[in-house]
Amino acid sequence: MSEHAMNFMPSEGFRARAKDVVENPFLRQSFRGAMDFLINKRITQFPNADELETLRTLGEQIRQYNLGKLPSLLVQLEESLTRNGIKVHWAETPDEANAIILGICQKHSAKLMVKGKSMVSEEIELNHACAAVGIEAMESDMGEYIVQLAGEKPSHIIMPAIHKTKEEIARLFHEKVEGVDYTDNVDELIQIGRKVLREKFLVADIGLSGVNFAVAETGTLCLVENEGNGRLSTTAPPVHIAITGIEKIVEKLDHVPPLLSLLTRSATGQNISTYFNMISGPRKADEKDGPTEVHLVLLDNGRTQAYADEQLRKTLQCIRCGACMNHCPVYTRIGGHAYGTTYPGPIGKIISPHMLGLEATATMATASSLCGACGEVCPVKIPIPDLLMRLREESFSAPHANPAMVGQGAGYSGLMTSVWKGWAAVYRSPALYGMVTWLGSRFSWLMPSKQGPWTSVRVPLKPAPKRLRDMLKERQ
């Protein structure tokens, strides 16, 4: 766990945050419309169900193959990157990752870092760490730039500002960007953002990016994007720092095309992204552009915990497309901010417990209807519903020695365990069941009007005055 105070919102406040969104019809309509749009775009990209299943199976096999060889592939990746002139750093925690990145910045007396889109940098809260030592970290992805101006976190891993309307963005630009008049014309707003960011690219000391796929065989860092900001972030500044989780590794370049096809078609409904960057080293002597230094920070942050368990390891198959979020009936009604964690929605519910511990995320696994939509659309066939059930078991079962996860048993309640054991005993015994239901029907007036979380959104449970078996006897 990280030593510094992380700025995520604890899961205890999830219900209150979700309630705020549910009671806001405008936000609900906005989320519903945006998710329906993304769902329909994805459908158009996969008109042939058989082709989709074939590709999903291939994607699953590629991810499982590479995860199965992860330890040796990480060694091979470091050797290949070092041979290419890229400096490799290992970080177990967010604090270690921030220390490494800030150390590189301070070595170069950096004052400005321009960032391409990176969810891992959000995960370690790099912007907060930079601000603490006087370094400006500026987001260059348009959605990330918008939420940064608003002082918010991304609400979606692919579309960070999907919760904002053009009118809200127009007011934000007018208030936060010097010399900008109010306009809600989308094209003009994009141009305003681009003008600001272009100037930053020219003077930035450090460029930072994420990594979609790291190829062990060739030492290549692959970056998928649509706006060109990733390419500018990785080539214009004199120093490029890439950061990624240790699971984003593939053995060969041949493994990338199927995953790229699944990623872009599942995420935004595109055949292929506008840009696909392949970074294999710093600028060479005969090259005219590119950084003179390239660094890669490989982050653990709970991933080895997931890797150690055969079932939980499937969490690491994720390629961060966001399709599970777009199809989730919970996410589509409450949005990303209600979760309070870097990764919201179904993927957040299964990966955040490894990063933050079950103490901070014990209730997240229960924020699901278990409808199975997330598992059905996952392009690499992560069995998300099964993993949610496993996390519920880890959270609410009695603490025991040698747990699979940090914080195992965080949601355990002796009282609730006794209640469920009593329930099971009643249903195992026909005689006991008959006696309990007879008493319940005769003394239903003793049922309390307040029944915990149940009555927060439902009417109180009250036994019927007559049991079904009694009514059947009367009819006969």
C-alpha positions as CSV (number, residue, x, y, z in Angstrom):
1,M,0.0,0.0,0.0
2,S,1.1,3.6,-0.7
3,E,2.5,5.5,2.2
4,H,1.3,9.0,1.1
5,A,-2.3,10.0,1.4
6,M,-4.0,8.9,-1.8
7,N,-6.8,11.2,-3.1
8,F,-9.2,8.5,-4.1
9,M,-12.6,8.5,-2.3
10,P,-13.2,5.5,0.1
11,S,-15.8,3.0,-0.8
12,E,-17.8,3.9,2.3
13,G,-19.1,6.9,0.5
14,F,-20.1,5.0,-2.6
15,R,-23.8,4.8,-1.7
16,A,-24.1,8.5,-1.1
17,R,-22.2,9.4,-4.3
18,A,-24.3,7.0,-6.3
19,K,-27.5,8.3,-4.8
20,D,-26.5,11.9,-5.8
21,V,-26.2,10.8,-9.5
22,V,-29.3,8.7,-9.5
23,E,-31.3,11.6,-8.2
24,N,-30.0,13.9,-10.9
25,P,-32.1,13.1,-14.0
26,F,-29.9,15.3,-16.3
27,L,-26.7,13.3,-15.4
28,R,-28.6,10.0,-15.8
29,Q,-29.8,11.0,-19.2
30,S,-26.4,12.1,-20.3
31,F,-24.7,8.9,-19.2
32,R,-27.4,6.7,-20.7
33,G,-27.1,8.6,-24.1
34,A,-23.3,8.4,-24.1
35,M,-23.3,4.7,-23.3
36,D,-25.9,3.8,-25.8
37,F,-23.9,5.7,-28.5
38,L,-20.7,3.7,-27.6
39,I,-22.6,0.4,-27.4
40,N,-24.1,0.9,-30.9
41,K,-20.7,1.9,-32.4
42,R,-19.2,-1.3,-31.0
43,I,-22.1,-3.4,-32.5
44,T,-21.4,-1.9,-36.0
45,Q,-17.7,-3.0,-35.7
46,F,-18.7,-6.7,-35.0
47,P,-21.5,-7.5,-37.4
48,N,-20.4,-11.2,-37.6
49,A,-20.9,-13.0,-34.2
50,D,-18.8,-15.9,-35.2
51,E,-15.9,-13.6,-36.2
52,L,-16.2,-11.8,-32.9
53,E,-16.1,-14.9,-30.8
54,T,-13.1,-16.2,-32.8
55,L,-11.2,-12.9,-32.2
56,R,-12.2,-12.8,-28.6
57,T,-10.9,-16.4,-28.1
58,L,-7.6,-15.4,-29.8
59,G,-7.3,-12.3,-27.6
60,E,-7.9,-14.4,-24.5
61,Q,-5.3,-17.0,-25.6
62,I,-2.7,-14.3,-26.3
63,R,-3.2,-12.6,-23.0
64,Q,-3.1,-15.9,-21.1
65,Y,-0.1,-17.1,-23.0
66,N,1.9,-14.0,-22.1
67,L,0.7,-13.8,-18.5
68,G,1.8,-17.5,-18.2
69,K,5.3,-16.4,-19.2
70,L,5.3,-13.0,-17.4
71,P,8.3,-13.4,-15.1
72,S,10.6,-14.4,-18.0
73,L,9.1,-11.9,-20.4
74,L,9.8,-9.1,-18.0
75,V,13.4,-10.1,-17.9
76,Q,13.5,-10.3,-21.7
77,L,11.8,-6.9,-22.0
78,E,14.4,-5.3,-19.7
79,E,17.2,-6.8,-21.7
80,S,15.7,-5.7,-25.1
81,L,15.0,-2.2,-23.9
82,T,18.4,-1.7,-22.3
83,R,20.0,-2.9,-25.6
84,N,17.9,-0.3,-27.4
85,G,19.1,2.5,-25.1
86,I,15.9,2.7,-22.9
87,K,16.5,2.9,-19.2
88,V,14.2,0.5,-17.2
89,H,13.1,1.2,-13.7
90,W,11.1,-1.1,-11.3
91,A,8.5,0.2,-8.8
92,E,6.6,-1.9,-6.3
93,T,4.4,0.9,-5.0
94,P,3.0,4.3,-6.2
95,D,5.4,6.1,-3.9
96,E,8.4,4.3,-5.5
97,A,7.1,5.1,-9.0
98,N,6.6,8.8,-8.2
99,A,10.1,8.9,-6.6
100,I,11.7,7.5,-9.7
101,I,9.8,9.9,-12.1
102,L,10.5,12.9,-9.8
103,G,14.1,11.9,-9.6
104,I,14.5,12.0,-13.4
105,C,12.7,15.3,-13.5
106,Q,15.0,16.9,-10.8
107,K,18.1,15.5,-12.6
108,H,17.1,17.6,-15.6
109,S,15.9,20.6,-13.5
110,A,12.5,20.1,-15.1
111,K,9.7,22.6,-14.4
112,L,7.1,21.4,-16.9
113,M,5.9,17.9,-17.7
114,V,3.5,17.4,-20.6
115,K,1.5,14.1,-20.3
116,G,0.0,11.9,-22.9
117,K,-2.9,9.8,-21.7
118,S,-1.9,7.4,-18.9
119,M,-4.3,5.7,-16.5
120,V,-1.3,4.4,-14.6
121,S,-0.1,7.9,-13.9
122,E,-3.6,8.5,-12.5
123,E,-3.3,5.4,-10.5
124,I,-0.1,6.6,-8.7
125,E,-1.5,10.2,-8.6
126,L,1.6,11.6,-10.3
127,N,0.1,15.1,-10.7
128,H,-0.2,15.5,-7.0
129,A,3.3,14.3,-6.5
130,C,4.6,16.7,-9.1
131,A,2.7,19.7,-7.6
132,A,4.2,18.9,-4.2
133,V,7.7,19.6,-5.5
134,G,6.8,22.5,-7.8
135,I,6.7,20.7,-11.1
136,E,3.7,21.5,-13.4
137,A,2.3,18.3,-14.9
138,M,-0.1,19.2,-17.7
139,E,-2.5,16.7,-19.3
140,S,-2.5,16.9,-23.2
141,D,-5.3,14.4,-23.9
142,M,-8.3,16.7,-24.5
143,G,-10.6,14.9,-22.1
144,E,-7.8,14.7,-19.4
145,Y,-7.1,18.4,-19.9
146,I,-10.7,19.2,-19.3
147,V,-11.0,17.3,-16.1
148,Q,-7.7,18.6,-14.9
149,L,-8.9,22.2,-15.4
150,A,-12.0,21.3,-13.5
151,G,-10.0,19.8,-10.6
152,E,-11.6,16.4,-11.1
153,K,-10.6,12.8,-11.9
154,P,-11.4,11.0,-15.1
155,S,-14.9,9.4,-15.0
156,H,-14.1,6.8,-17.8
157,I,-10.8,5.2,-18.7
158,I,-11.2,5.9,-22.4
159,M,-13.3,9.1,-22.4
160,P,-12.3,11.0,-19.2
161,A,-14.7,13.9,-19.6
162,I,-17.7,12.0,-20.8
163,H,-19.7,13.3,-17.8
164,K,-19.4,16.9,-19.0
165,T,-21.6,18.8,-21.5
166,K,-20.3,21.2,-24.0
167,E,-21.9,24.1,-22.0
168,E,-20.0,23.0,-18.9
169,I,-16.7,22.8,-20.9
170,A,-17.4,26.2,-22.4
171,R,-17.8,27.8,-19.0
172,L,-14.7,26.0,-17.7
173,F,-12.6,27.3,-20.6
174,H,-14.0,30.8,-20.2
175,E,-13.2,30.8,-16.5
176,K,-9.8,29.0,-16.5
177,V,-8.1,29.8,-19.8
178,E,-6.9,33.4,-20.0
179,G,-8.4,35.5,-22.8
180,V,-11.0,33.0,-23.9
181,D,-14.5,34.2,-24.5
182,Y,-17.5,31.9,-23.9
183,T,-18.4,29.7,-26.8
184,D,-20.2,26.3,-26.8
185,N,-19.1,25.6,-30.4
186,V,-17.4,22.2,-30.1
187,D,-14.9,22.8,-32.9
188,E,-13.9,26.2,-31.4
189,L,-13.5,24.6,-28.0
190,I,-11.2,21.9,-29.4
191,Q,-9.1,24.6,-31.2
192,I,-8.8,26.6,-27.9
193,G,-7.5,23.5,-26.1
194,R,-5.1,22.6,-28.9
195,K,-3.6,26.1,-29.0
196,V,-2.9,26.0,-25.3
197,L,-1.4,22.5,-25.5
198,R,0.7,23.2,-28.6
199,E,2.5,26.0,-26.7
200,K,3.3,23.6,-23.8
201,F,4.7,20.9,-26.1
202,L,7.3,23.4,-27.4
203,V,8.7,24.3,-23.9
204,A,8.1,21.1,-21.9
205,D,11.2,19.6,-20.2
206,I,9.7,16.1,-19.8
207,G,7.1,14.1,-21.8
208,L,5.2,11.3,-20.1
209,S,3.1,8.6,-21.6
210,G,1.4,5.3,-20.9
211,V,2.0,2.1,-22.7
212,N,-0.6,-0.1,-24.3
213,F,1.7,-3.0,-25.2
214,A,5.3,-3.6,-24.4
215,V,7.0,-6.1,-26.8
216,A,9.6,-8.2,-25.0
217,E,11.3,-9.6,-28.1
218,T,12.0,-6.3,-29.8
219,G,12.0,-3.9,-26.8
220,T,9.2,-1.8,-28.4
221,L,6.7,0.3,-26.5
222,C,3.4,0.6,-28.3
223,L,1.1,3.5,-27.7
224,V,-2.5,3.7,-29.1
225,E,-4.1,7.2,-29.5
226,N,-6.4,9.4,-31.6
227,E,-5.4,13.0,-31.0
228,G,-1.6,13.0,-31.8
229,N,-0.9,14.3,-28.3
230,G,0.8,11.0,-27.4
231,R,3.2,11.3,-30.3
232,L,4.0,14.9,-29.4
233,S,4.5,14.0,-25.7
234,T,6.9,11.3,-26.6
235,T,8.9,13.1,-29.3
236,A,8.9,16.9,-28.7
237,P,10.4,17.1,-25.1
238,P,14.0,16.1,-24.7
239,V,13.2,13.4,-22.2
240,H,10.4,10.8,-22.5
241,I,9.2,8.8,-19.5
242,A,6.8,5.9,-20.1
243,I,5.0,4.2,-17.3
244,T,3.0,1.0,-17.3
245,G,1.8,-1.9,-15.2
246,I,3.9,-5.1,-15.4
247,E,1.0,-7.0,-17.1
248,K,1.0,-4.9,-20.3
249,I,3.6,-7.2,-21.9
250,V,3.5,-9.4,-25.0
251,E,6.3,-11.7,-26.3
252,K,6.1,-10.9,-30.0
253,L,5.0,-8.1,-32.3
254,D,2.7,-10.7,-33.9
255,H,0.6,-10.7,-30.7
256,V,-0.2,-7.0,-31.0
257,P,-2.5,-6.7,-34.2
258,P,-5.3,-9.0,-32.8
259,L,-5.2,-7.1,-29.4
260,L,-5.1,-3.7,-31.2
261,S,-8.1,-4.7,-33.3
262,L,-10.1,-5.8,-30.3
263,L,-9.1,-2.7,-28.3
264,T,-10.1,0.0,-30.8
265,R,-13.3,-1.7,-32.0
266,S,-14.4,-2.4,-28.4
267,A,-13.4,0.9,-26.9
268,T,-14.6,3.6,-29.4
269,G,-16.1,1.6,-32.3
270,Q,-13.1,2.3,-34.7
271,N,-11.6,-0.1,-37.1
272,I,-8.2,1.3,-36.0
273,S,-7.0,4.2,-34.0
274,T,-5.8,7.4,-35.7
275,Y,-2.2,6.9,-34.4
276,F,-0.2,3.8,-33.4
277,N,3.2,4.7,-32.0
278,M,6.0,2.2,-31.8
279,I,8.9,3.5,-29.6
280,S,12.1,1.5,-29.6
281,G,14.7,3.9,-28.3
282,P,15.9,7.5,-27.9
283,R,16.9,9.7,-30.8
284,K,19.9,8.3,-32.8
285,A,22.8,10.4,-34.0
286,D,21.4,10.6,-37.6
287,E,17.8,11.4,-36.6
288,K,16.4,14.9,-36.5
289,D,13.7,14.6,-33.8
290,G,12.8,12.5,-30.8
291,P,13.9,12.6,-27.1
292,T,17.6,12.1,-26.2
293,E,16.5,10.0,-23.2
294,V,13.8,7.4,-22.8
295,H,12.8,5.8,-19.5
296,L,10.3,3.0,-18.7
297,V,8.8,2.6,-15.3
298,L,7.3,-0.8,-14.7
299,L,4.8,-0.7,-11.8
300,D,3.5,-3.5,-9.6
301,N,1.1,-1.9,-7.2
302,G,-0.8,-5.1,-6.3
303,R,-0.5,-6.8,-9.6
304,T,1.8,-9.6,-8.3
305,Q,-0.9,-10.3,-5.7
306,A,-3.4,-10.9,-8.5
307,Y,-0.9,-12.9,-10.5
308,A,-0.1,-15.3,-7.6
309,D,-3.7,-16.7,-7.7
310,E,-4.7,-18.7,-10.7
311,Q,-8.3,-17.3,-10.8
312,L,-7.5,-13.7,-9.8
313,R,-4.7,-13.7,-12.4
314,K,-7.4,-13.4,-15.1
315,T,-7.9,-9.8,-13.9
316,L,-4.6,-8.9,-15.6
317,Q,-5.8,-9.9,-19.0
318,C,-7.5,-6.5,-19.3
319,I,-6.4,-4.3,-22.3
320,R,-8.3,-1.2,-20.9
321,C,-10.9,-0.8,-23.6
322,G,-13.7,0.2,-21.3
323,A,-16.4,-2.0,-23.0
324,C,-17.4,-3.5,-19.6
325,M,-18.1,-0.1,-18.3
326,N,-20.2,1.0,-21.3
327,H,-22.4,-2.1,-21.0
328,C,-22.7,-2.2,-17.2
329,P,-26.2,-1.2,-15.9
330,V,-24.7,0.2,-12.7
331,Y,-22.0,2.3,-14.3
332,T,-24.4,3.7,-17.0
333,R,-26.6,5.0,-14.2
334,I,-24.0,6.4,-11.8
335,G,-20.9,7.2,-13.9
336,G,-17.3,6.8,-12.8
337,H,-16.9,9.4,-10.0
338,A,-19.3,7.5,-7.7
339,Y,-16.8,4.7,-7.4
340,G,-14.1,7.1,-6.1
341,T,-11.2,5.0,-7.5
342,T,-9.0,5.4,-10.6
343,Y,-10.6,2.5,-12.4
344,P,-14.4,2.6,-12.2
345,G,-17.0,0.2,-13.4
346,P,-16.6,-3.6,-13.6
347,I,-12.9,-3.5,-14.3
348,G,-12.4,-1.2,-11.3
349,K,-14.3,-3.5,-9.0
350,I,-12.0,-6.4,-9.8
351,I,-8.6,-4.6,-10.0
352,S,-8.9,-1.8,-7.3
353,P,-9.0,-4.3,-4.4
354,H,-5.5,-5.5,-5.4
355,M,-4.2,-1.9,-5.6
356,L,-5.9,-0.4,-2.6
357,G,-6.6,-3.4,-0.4
358,L,-10.0,-4.9,0.5
359,E,-10.2,-2.6,3.6
360,A,-10.8,0.3,1.3
361,T,-12.8,-1.5,-1.4
362,A,-14.8,-4.2,0.4
363,T,-18.2,-3.0,-0.8
364,M,-17.2,-2.4,-4.4
365,A,-17.7,-6.0,-5.4
366,T,-21.4,-5.9,-4.2
367,A,-22.1,-2.9,-6.5
368,S,-23.1,-5.2,-9.3
369,S,-26.3,-6.9,-10.5
370,L,-24.2,-9.9,-11.7
371,C,-26.1,-9.7,-15.0
372,G,-23.0,-10.9,-16.8
373,A,-23.0,-8.1,-19.5
374,C,-19.4,-7.2,-18.6
375,G,-18.1,-10.7,-19.2
376,E,-20.1,-11.1,-22.4
377,V,-18.5,-8.0,-24.0
378,C,-15.0,-8.3,-22.7
379,P,-12.8,-8.6,-25.8
380,V,-10.3,-10.9,-23.9
381,K,-13.0,-12.9,-22.1
382,I,-12.2,-11.9,-18.5
383,P,-14.8,-13.7,-16.4
384,I,-15.7,-10.6,-14.4
385,P,-18.9,-12.0,-12.7
386,D,-16.9,-15.0,-11.4
387,L,-14.2,-12.7,-10.1
388,L,-16.7,-10.4,-8.4
389,M,-18.1,-13.5,-6.6
390,R,-14.6,-14.5,-5.6
391,L,-13.9,-11.0,-4.2
392,R,-17.2,-11.0,-2.3
393,E,-16.0,-14.3,-0.7
394,E,-12.6,-12.8,0.1
395,S,-14.2,-9.7,1.6
396,F,-16.9,-11.2,3.7
397,S,-15.5,-14.5,4.8
398,A,-13.9,-14.9,8.2
399,P,-10.2,-13.7,8.3
400,H,-7.8,-16.6,8.0
401,A,-4.1,-17.3,7.8
402,N,-2.2,-17.0,4.5
403,P,-4.9,-15.0,2.7
404,A,-4.8,-14.5,-1.1
405,M,-5.4,-10.8,-0.8
406,V,-4.4,-7.9,1.5
407,G,-7.4,-7.1,3.7
408,Q,-9.1,-10.5,3.4
409,G,-12.1,-10.6,5.7
410,A,-12.4,-6.8,5.8
411,G,-16.2,-6.9,5.4
412,Y,-16.7,-9.9,7.8
413,S,-19.4,-9.6,10.3
414,G,-19.9,-12.2,13.0
415,L,-23.6,-11.2,13.4
416,M,-24.3,-11.5,9.7
417,T,-22.5,-14.9,9.5
418,S,-24.7,-16.1,12.4
419,V,-27.8,-14.9,10.7
420,W,-27.0,-16.7,7.4
421,K,-26.1,-19.9,9.3
422,G,-29.4,-19.7,11.0
423,W,-31.1,-19.2,7.7
424,A,-29.4,-22.2,6.2
425,A,-30.4,-24.3,9.2
426,V,-34.0,-23.4,8.8
427,Y,-34.0,-24.3,5.1
428,R,-32.3,-27.6,5.7
429,S,-35.0,-28.8,8.2
430,P,-38.6,-29.1,6.9
431,A,-39.9,-29.2,10.5
432,L,-37.9,-26.1,11.6
433,Y,-39.0,-24.4,8.4
434,G,-42.6,-25.1,9.1
435,M,-42.4,-23.9,12.7
436,V,-40.6,-20.6,11.7
437,T,-43.0,-19.8,8.9
438,W,-46.0,-20.6,11.2
439,L,-44.6,-18.2,13.8
440,G,-43.9,-15.6,11.2
441,S,-47.4,-15.6,9.8
442,R,-49.0,-15.3,13.2
443,F,-46.6,-12.6,14.6
444,S,-45.9,-10.6,11.5
445,W,-46.8,-7.4,13.4
446,L,-43.6,-7.8,15.3
447,M,-41.5,-7.1,12.1
448,P,-39.6,-3.8,12.5
449,S,-40.3,-1.0,10.0
450,K,-36.6,-0.3,9.7
451,Q,-34.7,-3.2,8.2
452,G,-31.2,-1.9,7.5
453,P,-30.2,-1.3,3.8
454,W,-33.3,-3.1,2.6
455,T,-35.7,-0.4,3.7
456,S,-33.4,2.4,2.5
457,V,-34.9,1.8,-1.0
458,R,-37.7,-0.7,-0.4
459,V,-40.8,-1.3,1.7
460,P,-40.3,-3.4,4.8
461,L,-40.5,-7.2,4.6
462,K,-43.6,-8.5,6.3
463,P,-44.8,-12.2,6.3
464,A,-48.2,-12.8,4.8
465,P,-51.0,-13.6,7.3
466,K,-51.3,-17.0,5.8
467,R,-48.7,-19.4,4.5
468,L,-49.1,-21.0,1.0
469,R,-49.4,-24.4,2.6
470,D,-52.3,-23.1,4.8
471,M,-54.1,-21.6,1.8
472,L,-53.8,-24.9,-0.1
473,K,-55.2,-26.8,2.8
474,E,-58.2,-24.5,2.9
475,R,-58.9,-25.0,-0.8
476,Q,-58.7,-28.8,-0.5
